[in-house]
Structure formats: structure tokens, C-alpha cells
Amino acid sequence: AGQEEQTIHAHSDDTLAAVLRKFFNYHPALREEFFEVAWRAPEEDVEATWSTDFEKVYIPREGPYWRILLNGKEVRYAGGFDQPIHAGDVIAFFPPGR
């Protein structure tokens, strides 16, 4: 994205995944590299539904894609993308091959 640092404002109940979605709203060209697209039914606990009100959601890719660090710890080994974000947290990420 050409920047070394960017501040993203988050709510007290935001997760790491939510903050990353906000970041990629500023840099949409990178979104497809980082997230995979999924569709979620309104009834999250139902596998099949006749509803047409599906929601498009972006899920961080698993595997050897981007390296994401939260306060210096790699996210995939320390809490995952659903962990809460707190004031002063530092998120660093590195594209594939870095």
C-alpha cells in the first residue's frame, strides 16, 4: 500500500478481523489477496436454508499467505482473528514471500 504505518480507529468490541476489514476498505486492491469471500446465511447455525438473504462476508485466508502479527505475536498461533483489539495494539502484516 506504500505506507509504513496507518492508524485505524476501532470500537471497544472490535475483533482483529473487523479491524483488518476496515484497513482493507482503505486499500481495496489488496482485499482479494488477503480475504476469501464466503456467504453466510441469516441463521448461522443452519447449514441449508431456503432464504435468499445471504450476506457476503470476507474471511482471512488460512495458510501460508500473509503473516499477521498482533503486538509482535503471530496471530495464527496466538489467538486467531476473532480475538478482541485493545487501545494501543499494534498490528503488523507482511505479504507472501516476506
Secondary structure, DSSP 8 states (H G I E B T S, - for coil): ---S-------TT-BHHHHHHHHHHH-HHHHHHHEEEEEE-SSTT-S-------EEEEEE--SSS-EEEETTEEGGGTT-TTSB--TT--EEEE-TT-
